Amino acid sequence: MTRGSPVVDFLVARARWVLAVVIATVLLGGTWGLGVVDELSLGGYSDPDSESAKVDALVESRFGRDVADIAVVYTPTDGRTVDEIADTVGASLAGIDAGVLARDPVTYWTVPDAFASGLRSSNGNSALAVLTLTGDEDKRVKSYQDLREELTIDGVTVQFGGFSAVVDAYNEQARADLVRAETITFPILLVLLLIVFGGLVAAGTPLVIGGLSVLASLAVLRAVNSVSEVSVFATNIASLVGLGMAVDYSLFVITRFREELRNGRGTADAVRRTMSTAGRTVAFSALLLICGFVGMLIFPQAMIRSLGFGGMAAVAVAAVISLTALPAALVLLGPRIDSLSWRKGAIDRGEARAQKFWGTVADRVMRRPILVAGAIIGVLAVLSAPISGVALGDLDHTGLPPDSPARIATQKLITDFTLANSGVTVVVESVTDAPPSPAAVAEVTDAIGRADGVAAAFPSGTADNLTVVDAIMTSADRTPAALATVDAIRSIPAPAGTTLRVGGTTAQSEDGIDAIYSTIPWMLAIMVLATFTMTTLAFRSIVLSLKAIAMAMVSLAATFGVLTWIFHDGHGSGPIGVTAGPLQSTMSILVMAVVFGLSTDYEIFLLSRIVEAHDNGATTADAVRIGAARTGRIVTAAALLLISVTAFFSLSELSMMRLVGIGIIVGLVIDATIVRMMLVPALVTLMGNANWWLHPTPKRSTETRQGGAGQDGAGVHEVPGTPAPADY
């Protein structure tokens, strides 16, 4: 009888109890977690430590908040002119709760005549009201949701634009996309799993594990939300990653369990052997993926951190449930895991064909490793080339569906209203306790007024040792022209005895992107260091660890090259329904974490079998052949299943979610095919004995010298205290 660890022995002995406890815990926790959707943040896009955020907070503390949040466009439809609806609009705005507004609304009907033309459309048919709300970003978006219903007027078309309206539209669309994606994904996955496993019971089990994982991740997110701000988008990421990884992990575990049963082991022994091999691989895989998401936690934006939390929660619960409820279920099912099979014996024939195919591929690669490696590196270099011109951008209305009311209204603001922007706030601060001199303020105001893209500049208040100068731009907020205007204002030299700081919506957008650019290297350093440490401890081979990281970086570069070519340069952007422009920064960070994590993940699956075969006495060439033959089918199937999950999320109406979906799909296709199954074997062959530097001397095995790895997987490489990757 095979003996497992005390934990596994307990799980086998108490399978019914373990399964019942896990399911009950997940259902109770998930029921509690369902309430998280109403509690999650709708904001979190700005860097609270940036200059612009501090300027806006300072101005708000001294003068009250003055950055516009909502632009309301009024267009009469009952024959009245915009001037004739003044009283109706005024009465509607007067009904707003005073606690919601930071200051009185600025409208076409109430501003001085010199500014009124800027708040009336170019054709004269529409007029504008600008609202400034109280509270943080999350509260302002939620306040907008209430105002949207309150400000409806009979006989007048009322449209809402501006950042709060755009953010709310993103959040609502994300929720709708999540429901649609999950509804479509489960039946598609069931069909694919039926093809992979050839039986309904084996195919349905991963979906149950996936559903439990998605439910459990909501409970984790609600717990995290009690101590840190979590974005509503974290639920989409938790669902995508949780479902995908739970299905993949179940695939590894069930495949190994069925293999052990076919090798003649009893149910209990098969589960023990499965957990000591595939179970350890799953645990190690989860740790590596979590390392990928850890790098997201150092960004200043709460939105990015919350996506990291969502990814970590999803991977963790998928692994825990796959290592508890799934093996417990396998103990109870035993050979019945093959029940309701519609193609008896086909799975064995398919596995034999797959091993022969991937073994043949490995043989051909190893015959010409230099040619294969050179060709693949050349292809990947070509795919990576567009990345040199990549630029990251902030959330804007162009990422919404073309028929989105918020997108239509915001575009109308840009094209029809010359002064419809929140402008730029400049704080002129004296280095003494006295206010800045009138001459210094006048000098700054004149310089701002002469800057490209500024329609007007004027002092708006003085308090203590500072004066605020407001600038109205000729371009809409967050557009390239507006960003250029902010740069021009920031280049203005401060008069003697003063300092200048810039705030406002566009400045916050620019500062947020700058913070992302400066943090990305640290994120990558954390991911690389964590991956190197864990893989070196597991394989005790510095060369293999460095190669795993290098392959992940190669896949990442090629993925972003393709994304830049499509989303930034606009090649093929039309057919997939996106507007060409900078890659949305938040989701680009997420793609980096996921693609890097999955790349190292699949590399571990391959290298674990190569290392195991080498430890059993195989030569490097034999070890590569064994590893490729044994992992080819399962890695390809795992990638296909995860692509299927991601594909339906990529059908989102939001460009940023399509960026995530297409990015992960491209990364998986590149990594699971040409990189993992061709480039890696070629490089391992070329490095020869250098692969095993610092690695323990392998024992000799007659069976492996003859080309087999051994069905019992004896000699699995383990490091005390470290979850060793193993034969799955």
Solvent accessible surface area in square Angstrom, and as a share of the most:
residue,aa,sasa,rsa
1,M,164,0.73
2,T,37,0.22
3,R,178,0.65
4,G,22,0.21
5,S,48,0.31
6,P,116,0.73
7,V,113,0.65
8,V,18,0.10
9,D,29,0.15
10,F,104,0.43
11,L,10,0.05
12,V,17,0.10
13,A,67,0.52
14,R,131,0.48
15,A,5,0.04
16,R,181,0.66
17,W,143,0.50
18,V,15,0.09
19,L,37,0.19
20,A,61,0.47
21,V,61,0.35
22,V,25,0.14
23,I,58,0.29
24,A,49,0.38
25,T,84,0.49
26,V,11,0.06
27,L,89,0.44
28,L,135,0.67
29,G,21,0.20
30,G,0,0.00
31,T,93,0.54
32,W,126,0.44
33,G,0,0.00
34,L,102,0.51
35,G,28,0.27
36,V,0,0.00
37,V,46,0.26
38,D,117,0.61
39,E,76,0.34
40,L,1,0.01
41,S,7,0.04
42,L,5,0.03
43,G,1,0.01
44,G,9,0.09
45,Y,18,0.07
46,S,32,0.21
47,D,13,0.06
48,P,83,0.52
49,D,102,0.53
50,S,11,0.07
51,E,68,0.31
52,S,0,0.00
53,A,15,0.11
54,K,103,0.44
55,V,0,0.00
56,D,20,0.10
57,A,62,0.48
58,L,35,0.17
59,V,3,0.01
60,E,73,0.33
61,S,85,0.55
62,R,94,0.34
63,F,68,0.28
64,G,26,0.25
65,R,25,0.09
66,D,37,0.19
67,V,14,0.08
68,A,26,0.20
69,D,10,0.05
70,I,2,0.01
71,A,10,0.08
72,V,0,0.00
73,V,0,0.00
74,Y,0,0.00
75,T,31,0.18
76,P,21,0.13
77,T,89,0.52
78,D,76,0.39
79,G,77,0.74
80,R,76,0.28
81,T,72,0.42
82,V,2,0.01
83,D,78,0.40
84,E,105,0.47
85,I,0,0.00
86,A,31,0.24
87,D,123,0.64
88,T,45,0.26
89,V,1,0.00
90,G,37,0.36
91,A,72,0.56
92,S,25,0.16
93,L,14,0.07
94,A,85,0.66
95,G,62,0.60
96,I,12,0.06
97,D,95,0.49
98,A,86,0.67
99,G,52,0.50
100,V,31,0.18
101,L,27,0.13
102,A,31,0.24
103,R,99,0.36
104,D,118,0.61
105,P,29,0.18
106,V,65,0.37
107,T,6,0.03
108,Y,27,0.10
109,W,55,0.19
110,T,97,0.57
111,V,25,0.15
112,P,89,0.56
113,D,131,0.68
114,A,88,0.69
115,F,71,0.29
116,A,15,0.12
117,S,85,0.55
118,G,1,0.01
119,L,13,0.07
120,R,73,0.27
121,S,5,0.03
122,S,96,0.62
123,N,95,0.49
124,G,18,0.17
125,N,86,0.44
126,S,1,0.01
127,A,0,0.00
128,L,0,0.00
129,A,0,0.00
130,V,28,0.16
131,L,0,0.00
132,T,8,0.05
133,L,0,0.00
134,T,35,0.20
135,G,28,0.27
136,D,92,0.48
137,E,25,0.11
138,D,29,0.15
139,K,105,0.45
140,R,35,0.13
141,V,1,0.00
142,K,67,0.28
143,S,14,0.09
144,Y,8,0.03
145,Q,48,0.21
146,D,91,0.47
147,L,4,0.02
148,R,66,0.24
149,E,125,0.56
150,E,101,0.45
151,L,1,0.00
152,T,96,0.56
153,I,15,0.07
154,D,131,0.68
155,G,27,0.26
156,V,12,0.07
157,T,59,0.34
158,V,28,0.16
159,Q,40,0.18
160,F,22,0.09
161,G,0,0.00
162,G,19,0.18
163,F,37,0.15
164,S,3,0.02
165,A,1,0.01
166,V,6,0.03
167,V,0,0.00
168,D,1,0.01
169,A,19,0.15
170,Y,4,0.02
171,N,2,0.01
172,E,77,0.35
173,Q,43,0.19
174,A,0,0.00
175,R,86,0.32
176,A,57,0.44
177,D,8,0.04
178,L,30,0.15
179,V,101,0.58
180,R,95,0.35
181,A,2,0.02
182,E,44,0.20
183,T,94,0.54
184,I,60,0.31
185,T,1,0.00
186,F,56,0.23
187,P,72,0.45
188,I,66,0.34
189,L,0,0.00
190,L,55,0.27
191,V,83,0.48
192,L,33,0.17
193,L,0,0.00
194,L,40,0.20
195,I,93,0.47
196,V,15,0.09
197,F,4,0.02
198,G,2,0.02
199,G,0,0.00
200,L,78,0.39
201,V,37,0.21
202,A,0,0.00
203,A,0,0.00
204,G,20,0.20
205,T,16,0.09
206,P,0,0.00
207,L,20,0.10
208,V,90,0.51
209,I,6,0.03
210,G,0,0.00
211,G,27,0.26
212,L,19,0.09
213,S,0,0.00
214,V,22,0.13
215,L,44,0.22
216,A,12,0.09
217,S,1,0.00
218,L,22,0.11
219,A,17,0.13
220,V,53,0.30
221,L,0,0.00
222,R,52,0.19
223,A,50,0.39
224,V,30,0.17
225,N,31,0.16
226,S,90,0.58
227,V,128,0.74
228,S,33,0.21
229,E,73,0.33
230,V,0,0.00
231,S,3,0.02
232,V,2,0.01
233,F,0,0.00
234,A,0,0.00
235,T,7,0.04
236,N,3,0.01
237,I,2,0.01
238,A,1,0.00
239,S,3,0.02
240,L,4,0.02
241,V,10,0.05
242,G,0,0.00
243,L,0,0.00
244,G,1,0.01
245,M,4,0.02
246,A,0,0.00
247,V,0,0.00
248,D,0,0.00
249,Y,0,0.00
250,S,0,0.00
251,L,2,0.01
252,F,0,0.00
253,V,0,0.00
254,I,0,0.00
255,T,27,0.16
256,R,0,0.00
257,F,0,0.00
258,R,14,0.05
259,E,32,0.14
260,E,0,0.00
261,L,33,0.16
262,R,109,0.40
263,N,64,0.33
264,G,67,0.64
265,R,61,0.22
266,G,45,0.43
267,T,34,0.20
268,A,37,0.28
269,D,27,0.14
270,A,0,0.00
271,V,1,0.00
272,R,25,0.09
273,R,27,0.10
274,T,1,0.00
275,M,18,0.08
276,S,30,0.19
277,T,0,0.00
278,A,0,0.00
279,G,3,0.03
280,R,75,0.28
281,T,0,0.00
282,V,0,0.00
283,A,28,0.21
284,F,0,0.00
285,S,0,0.00
286,A,6,0.05
287,L,74,0.37
288,L,2,0.01
289,L,5,0.02
290,I,36,0.18
291,C,18,0.11
292,G,2,0.02
293,F,2,0.01
294,V,53,0.30
295,G,0,0.00
296,M,0,0.00
297,L,52,0.26
298,I,71,0.36
299,F,2,0.01
300,P,30,0.19
301,Q,5,0.02
302,A,9,0.07
303,M,1,0.00
304,I,1,0.00
305,R,62,0.23
306,S,0,0.00
307,L,0,0.00
308,G,0,0.00
309,F,46,0.19
310,G,0,0.00
311,G,0,0.00
312,M,43,0.19
313,A,5,0.04
314,A,0,0.00
315,V,0,0.00
316,A,36,0.28
317,V,17,0.10
318,A,0,0.00
319,A,7,0.06
320,V,89,0.51
321,I,6,0.03
322,S,0,0.00
323,L,37,0.19
324,T,38,0.22
325,A,0,0.00
326,L,0,0.00
327,P,1,0.01
328,A,0,0.00
329,A,17,0.13
330,L,1,0.00
331,V,29,0.17
332,L,48,0.24
333,L,48,0.24
334,G,3,0.03
335,P,95,0.59
336,R,149,0.55
337,I,0,0.00
338,D,59,0.31
339,S,40,0.26
340,L,121,0.60
341,S,50,0.32
342,W,153,0.54
343,R,66,0.24
344,K,186,0.79
345,G,29,0.27
346,A,11,0.08
347,I,26,0.13
348,D,63,0.33
349,R,134,0.49
350,G,15,0.14
351,E,36,0.16
352,A,63,0.49
353,R,149,0.54
354,A,16,0.13
355,Q,53,0.23
356,K,156,0.66
357,F,117,0.49
358,W,38,0.13
359,G,8,0.07
360,T,52,0.30
361,V,28,0.16
362,A,0,0.00
363,D,38,0.19
364,R,152,0.55
365,V,4,0.02
366,M,25,0.11
367,R,160,0.58
368,R,142,0.52
369,P,20,0.13
370,I,128,0.65
371,L,119,0.59
372,V,24,0.14
373,A,6,0.04
374,G,44,0.42
375,A,56,0.44
376,I,12,0.06
377,I,89,0.45
378,G,33,0.32
379,V,77,0.45
380,L,4,0.02
381,A,59,0.46
382,V,108,0.62
383,L,57,0.28
384,S,19,0.13
385,A,61,0.48
386,P,32,0.20
387,I,63,0.32
388,S,108,0.69
389,G,46,0.45
390,V,48,0.27
391,A,35,0.27
392,L,19,0.09
393,G,12,0.12
394,D,36,0.18
395,L,1,0.01
396,D,54,0.28
397,H,17,0.08
398,T,41,0.24
399,G,9,0.09
400,L,3,0.02
401,P,9,0.06
402,P,100,0.63
403,D,110,0.57
404,S,11,0.07
405,P,107,0.67
406,A,8,0.06
407,R,49,0.18
408,I,83,0.42
409,A,0,0.00
410,T,18,0.10
411,Q,75,0.33
412,K,44,0.19
413,L,11,0.05
414,I,59,0.30
415,T,87,0.51
416,D,29,0.15
417,F,7,0.03
418,T,92,0.54
419,L,36,0.18
420,A,16,0.13
421,N,27,0.14
422,S,30,0.19
423,G,4,0.04
424,V,3,0.02
425,T,8,0.05
426,V,1,0.01
427,V,0,0.00
428,V,0,0.00
429,E,39,0.18
430,S,13,0.08
431,V,101,0.58
432,T,79,0.46
433,D,140,0.73
434,A,56,0.43
435,P,75,0.47
436,P,11,0.07
437,S,56,0.36
438,P,116,0.73
439,A,76,0.59
440,A,9,0.07
441,V,15,0.09
442,A,51,0.40
443,E,97,0.44
444,V,1,0.01
445,T,18,0.10
446,D,80,0.42
447,A,18,0.14
448,I,1,0.00
449,G,34,0.33
450,R,180,0.66
451,A,17,0.13
452,D,120,0.62
453,G,25,0.24
454,V,16,0.09
455,A,51,0.40
456,A,34,0.26
457,A,22,0.17
458,F,75,0.31
459,P,72,0.45
460,S,62,0.40
461,G,22,0.21
462,T,78,0.45
463,A,26,0.20
464,D,95,0.49
465,N,30,0.16
466,L,0,0.00
467,T,5,0.03
468,V,2,0.01
469,V,0,0.00
470,D,27,0.14
471,A,3,0.02
472,I,32,0.16
473,M,0,0.00
474,T,81,0.47
475,S,25,0.16
476,A,14,0.11
477,D,40,0.21
478,R,43,0.16
479,T,29,0.17
480,P,112,0.71
481,A,54,0.42
482,A,0,0.00
483,L,53,0.26
484,A,61,0.47
485,T,4,0.02
486,V,0,0.00
487,D,73,0.38
488,A,32,0.25
489,I,4,0.02
490,R,76,0.28
491,S,85,0.55
492,I,26,0.13
493,P,108,0.68
494,A,47,0.36
495,P,13,0.08
496,A,107,0.83
497,G,42,0.41
498,T,15,0.09
499,T,65,0.38
500,L,38,0.19
501,R,69,0.25
502,V,5,0.03
503,G,0,0.00
504,G,2,0.02
505,T,15,0.09
506,T,0,0.00
507,A,1,0.01
508,Q,38,0.17
509,S,7,0.04
510,E,27,0.12
511,D,17,0.09
512,G,6,0.06
513,I,21,0.11
514,D,75,0.39
515,A,16,0.13
516,I,4,0.02
517,Y,99,0.38
518,S,70,0.45
519,T,17,0.10
520,I,22,0.11
521,P,80,0.51
522,W,170,0.60
523,M,0,0.00
524,L,40,0.20
525,A,53,0.41
526,I,54,0.27
527,M,0,0.00
528,V,45,0.26
529,L,120,0.60
530,A,27,0.21
531,T,2,0.01
532,F,59,0.24
533,T,62,0.36
534,M,36,0.16
535,T,0,0.00
536,T,30,0.17
537,L,92,0.46
538,A,0,0.00
539,F,2,0.01
540,R,98,0.36
541,S,0,0.00
542,I,42,0.21
543,V,29,0.17
544,L,0,0.00
545,S,0,0.00
546,L,98,0.49
547,K,12,0.05
548,A,1,0.01
549,I,14,0.07
550,A,46,0.35
551,M,11,0.05
552,A,0,0.00
553,M,66,0.30
554,V,47,0.27
555,S,0,0.00
556,L,12,0.06
557,A,34,0.26
558,A,0,0.00
559,T,0,0.00
560,F,9,0.04
561,G,0,0.00
562,V,28,0.16
563,L,0,0.00
564,T,0,0.00
565,W,121,0.42
566,I,28,0.14
567,F,13,0.05
568,H,48,0.22
569,D,67,0.35
570,G,25,0.24
571,H,87,0.39
572,G,43,0.41
573,S,10,0.07
574,G,57,0.55
575,P,124,0.78
576,I,51,0.26
577,G,47,0.45
578,V,13,0.07
579,T,69,0.40
580,A,49,0.38
581,G,21,0.21
582,P,79,0.50
583,L,2,0.01
584,Q,22,0.10
585,S,2,0.01
586,T,8,0.05
587,M,0,0.00
588,S,0,0.00
589,I,0,0.00
590,L,1,0.00
591,V,0,0.00
592,M,23,0.10
593,A,1,0.00
594,V,9,0.05
595,V,3,0.02
596,F,2,0.01
597,G,1,0.01
598,L,8,0.04
599,S,2,0.01
600,T,1,0.01
601,D,0,0.00
602,Y,1,0.00
603,E,0,0.00
604,I,0,0.00
605,F,0,0.00
606,L,0,0.00
607,L,0,0.00
608,S,2,0.02
609,R,7,0.02
610,I,0,0.00
611,V,2,0.01
612,E,3,0.01
613,A,0,0.00
614,H,14,0.06
615,D,17,0.09
616,N,8,0.04
617,G,0,0.00
618,A,2,0.02
619,T,73,0.42
620,T,19,0.11
621,A,42,0.32
622,D,26,0.14
623,A,0,0.00
624,V,0,0.00
625,R,78,0.28
626,I,9,0.05
627,G,0,0.00
628,A,1,0.01
629,A,13,0.10
630,R,40,0.15
631,T,0,0.00
632,G,0,0.00
633,R,46,0.17
634,I,10,0.05
635,V,0,0.00
636,T,54,0.31
637,A,11,0.08
638,A,0,0.00
639,A,4,0.03
640,L,85,0.42
641,L,2,0.01
642,L,5,0.03
643,I,34,0.17
644,S,13,0.08
645,V,0,0.00
646,T,0,0.00
647,A,29,0.23
648,F,41,0.17
649,F,6,0.03
650,S,14,0.09
651,L,95,0.47
652,S,2,0.01
653,E,65,0.29
654,L,0,0.00
655,S,21,0.14
656,M,4,0.02
657,M,2,0.01
658,R,39,0.14
659,L,3,0.02
660,V,1,0.01
661,G,0,0.00
662,I,32,0.16
663,G,0,0.00
664,I,3,0.01
665,I,38,0.19
666,V,25,0.14
667,G,3,0.03
668,L,3,0.01
669,V,74,0.42
670,I,12,0.06
671,D,2,0.01
672,A,3,0.03
673,T,57,0.33
674,I,49,0.25
675,V,0,0.00
676,R,0,0.00
677,M,1,0.01
678,M,64,0.28
679,L,0,0.00
680,V,0,0.00
681,P,0,0.00
682,A,0,0.00
683,L,32,0.16
684,V,0,0.00
685,T,35,0.20
686,L,81,0.40
687,M,59,0.26
688,G,21,0.20
689,N,130,0.67
690,A,52,0.40
691,N,0,0.00
692,W,25,0.09
693,W,146,0.51
694,L,108,0.54
695,H,17,0.08
696,P,54,0.34
697,T,127,0.74
698,P,32,0.20
699,K,112,0.47
700,R,138,0.50
701,S,27,0.17
702,T,82,0.48
703,E,92,0.41
704,T,2,0.01
705,R,111,0.40
706,Q,145,0.64
707,G,38,0.37
708,G,23,0.22
709,A,4,0.03
710,G,8,0.08
711,Q,88,0.39
712,D,70,0.36
713,G,0,0.00
714,A,53,0.41
715,G,31,0.30
716,V,24,0.14
717,H,17,0.07
718,E,77,0.35
719,V,22,0.13
720,P,129,0.81
721,G,90,0.86
722,T,25,0.15
723,P,40,0.25
724,A,0,0.00
725,P,5,0.03
726,A,1,0.00
727,D,2,0.01
728,Y,7,0.03
